[in-house]
Amino acid sequence: MRALTVDLARAGSLALTELPDPVPGPEDLLVEGLAIGICGTDREIVRGEFGVGGTLVIGHESLGRVVSGPGFAPGSLVAGVVRRPDPVPCVACARGEFDMCRNGQYTERGITGLDGYGSTLWTVPAAYAVGVSSSTGVLVEPASVVVKAWERLDRLALYPFESVLVTGAGPIGLLAALIGVQRGLDVHVFDLAESGPKPDLVESLGATYHRTLPDCPVVIEATGAPSLVARLLGRDLVCLTGVPSSEVLPADLGQINRDLVLRNGVVFGTVNANPRHYREAAAVLDRADDAWLSGLITRRVPLESFAEAFESRPGDVKVVLEL
């Protein structure tokens, strides 16, 4: 099989490599890899900014076609769950909530400790696979992250809310907005792009696009920009999904504290997902307009030109590498 490999200790080591075909176990699916989505984490890995030593098959946003295995008919389209619970297990992993692992000993396909899905053949335990209905199923992994964000918003909300602000019109932000629209909410999306696909994707979704920050008390933050996060922390309910680089900012922590206390505010972070979130993400995509989802994928790159998929280009929303 052909696989995209990277030496985690060496920047710029991404290569297309011939590896032995995987051998599935009795509980595994054998899957023909069709595509992987590329995100900021993948680009950090390729630049040598994430992970420690060793060679890794990259790719955690997956789409494949079942060749054989239990629970799925041959030819079915599937995506693979990324995280696996730690072996201890911690209190969260012991309850099946391994996306909330407390001791950091989890592993993640294509990120931490386990080869990913960036190969022409891969295996996955059937329990860690979710069926999808079309090629836009490659969006299931990022959609699962925002499904989890919405699940936690529901649990933490102090009152019913009718509107939501999403900051950032990248894949996570747009998928968060999609779920808000599906829930019948008044959805507002803030981004700085003046042109390109982002404003059109927001408007065609039925949401409102803003280039100045509107005043909504419930926020899903998807930029990871520290200066923007600092402006949002005094609102009623803020979900942080972005992972920023370190940046020292002047901030009045006393005022932020005061605002949170007086508004009974809640701020929380969320990342990753477990199988129930993937299953709900597949349902979210099934309910969505397939043309809109296809428009979110702004570049499809063939495997032979793999390096181009890891470049950030103007107008990119989601880049997909076809295997």
N, C-alpha and C positions, 0 to 999 in steps of 0.2 A: 504494500500500500504506500501511497504518498502522504506525507504529513508535514505540517509546518512546525519546525522545531526552533527553540531558542535556548541559548546558554544564558541562564539567569545571571551569571557573574560577568557577562561580557556584553556591552552595548553594541547594537547593530549586528547581532549574530543570527538574526532570523534567516532561515534557509528552508528550502523545499527538499525533503529528505526521503529516501526509500527506507522503509522499515518493514519488518515481518508482519504479515497479516495477524490481527488479534485472534485469539482462540476463546470463544465464549464459554462460560461455565453453564451449568444446568439451569440457573436462574437468570441468565443473561440474554439480552437481545443482541444479535449481530445486525449492525446497521450500516447501510451505505451512506456515507456523509454527503450531503447536498450543499450545505452552506453554513457559514458562521457569520454572525454580526460582529462588527468591530467597534469597540468603545474606548474610552480614555484609559481604562485599566490595561487593555491590550497594548496600547501605545506606550504606556509607562513601562510595561514588561519589556517591550522591544528596545526601549531606550536604556534599559538596565537600571531603572529607578524603582523596581518592585520585585521582591522575591530574593531568595538567597540560593547560591550555587546549584549546579546540576543542570541537566538538559530537560526541557519540558516541551511537550506538544501543546501548543497554544490553542485558545478558542474555548469560550464558555457559553456564548450565545449560539445555540445549535439548531440545526434542522437536518433530519435524515430520513431515509426510507428503510423500513424493516426488511431484512433478508430472511431472518429466522428467529425463533425464540418464543417463550411462553407469553400468553396474554394478548398478543397483537397479531393480526393477520399479516402475512407477507405482503409487502407493498404499502402498508400503512405508513403515514407520515408521523414522525415523533420528534420531540425535543427532549433533551436530557437535563435533569436537575443538576445544579452545580455543586452544592455543598453536601458533605457527608459528616455525620456526627463524630465527635471525638471518642476514643476508645475507653475513656475513664468510667462512665461518662459523667459530665457535669450535671447539675440539677436541671438545666434546660434541655440538654440532649436526652436525658433519661425520660423526659416527658414528651419526646418527639418534636420539641421546638429547637432543633439543632441550628436553625438560622439565628437563634438567640444565644449561641454557645457562650458560656461565661469564662472558660479557661483558655480559650484560643487554641485548643488542640484539634480543631476541626481540619478537614482537608477540603480543597475545592478544585474541581476539574478545570484544568487550563490556567489556574492561578496559583494554588498553594498545594504542593505535595502530590497531586494527581495529574496525569496527562489529560489534556483537554480533548475537544471534539473537532479540532482542525485537521482532520485526516479523511481520506477517501473511504476508510472502513473504521468503525469503532464499536465497542461493546458497552453496554450499560445494563445493570440489573433492572429487570422489568419494573420493579417497585419505584425506580428513580427515572422512569420515562413517562411522558404525558403525550397523548395523541393530539395532533393538530390537523386542520382540515385543508390547508393550502400552503403555498410557498411563503406567505406572510407569517406563517408560524415561527419563522426565525426570530420574530419579535416577542415570543413568549417569555424569554428570560427577562428582558427589561420590563415587560408588562407585569411579570410576577412581583417585581420589586415595588411597583406602585400599587398593585393589589394589596400587598402587605401594608403599605403606607395608609391606604384607605381603611383597612381593617383596624389599624391602631387609632386612626382618627375617630372612627365610630366609637371605640371603647373609651376614648379620653375626652370627647366633646362634652362640655358642661351644659349644652343647650342645643336644640335642633337648629341647624343653620341652612340658609337657602342659597348662599353664594360662596364661592371659593376663589382665591387668587393663587395662580401657579406662576412662579417666577422661573423663567428660562423656557425657551421653546425648542430645546433639544429633544431627543427621543423620550427621556424620562418625563420631562415636562409635558410634552404633547400627549403621551399615553395617560398621564395623570389627568390631563384635561379631558381626554376621551371618556374616562370613567366618570368624571364629574358630570359631563353632558349626558351620559347614559343614565345617571341617577336623577336627572331632571333638575340639576342645579344651574344657577346663573354663574357661568365660568368666565373668569378674566385671566388673561395670560400676559405677563410682562416680559418683554425682551427688547434688546436694543437694535435688532435688525430692521433696517428701513425697507429693504427689498429682499428678493430671493423667495424661497418657498415658505418660510416660517409664517409670515402674516397671512398668506393665502390658506395654509393648512389650518391655522387657528380659526379664521373666518368661515371656511367651508365646513368646519366641525360644528359651527353654531355658537362658538365662544366669541369673546371680545378681545381684540389685540390692543395692547397698550405699550407705548414707549416711555411713559412716565408712570410712576408707581401709584396704583389706585389704593383706596383705603378700604381694604377688606379685612375683617378680623380673623379669618381662617385662611392659612397659607400652607401650600406645599412648595418648599424651596428646592429648586433643582439646578441651581447654577454653581453652588459651592463657592461663590464669591464672598469673602469675609466682610467686605464693606457693605454689601447688600444685606447679608445675614444680620449685621449689627443694627441695621435700620428696621428689621422685622421683629426683633426679639421682644418688643413691648406689646405685641398683638396677642389676641386671646388664645389662639391655638396655632402653633407653628411646627410643621414637620420638616425636618432637614434631611434631604436625600443626597446632597452633593458632598464630595470629599475634597476639601480645599487644600492647597499647599499652604505652608506656614506663612503668615503675614502679620506683622505687628501693626495694630491699629490703635489710634487714640479712641477710647470708648469710656463713657461715663457709666461704670458698672452700678454705681449707686442708683442712677436714674433708671437703668434697665431693671434692676432689682425692684425698685419702687413700682414701676409700671406693671411688672409681672404680678407682684403681690396685690396691688390695688385692683387689677383686672382679673384676678384669679387665673392668671395665664399659665399655659402649659407649652413647653418647648421640648421636643424629643427628636432623636435621630433614628433612622431606620436604614437597613441595608440587607441585601440577600433575601432569600425566601425558602420555604419548604414545599413539599409536593402539593399541599392543598392550595397554596397560592398559585402554583403553576397551573393546576386544573382550572381554577377560577380565571386565570389570565387567558387560557385557551378559550373559555366561554366568552370573555370580554372581546377577544379578537373575532370570534364567530358572530357576535352581535354587531360588529363594526362594519362599515362600508369598505369592501375590499379595495376599491379604487383609492379611498383615502389612505388606507394602510400602505398600499403600493406607492403612493406619493410621498409617504414618510421615508421610504427607502430611496434616497436621492442618487446613489451610485451602486451599481453591481459590477464587481471586478472579477475577471476570470482568474483561476488559480495560477496560471502561467505569469500573470502580472501582479502577483501577491503583494509586492512591496508597495504598489500604488494604494492598496486598501488601507495601509497604515499611515498614509499621509493625510494631514488635515487640509482641506481645500475650501475656498469660499463657497458658500451655498450648501455645504454638506449638512445633512441632518443625520440620517443613518446610512452607513456604508456597509454593504454585505459582500463578502468574499464567497464566490461560488466555487465549490470543490469539484 
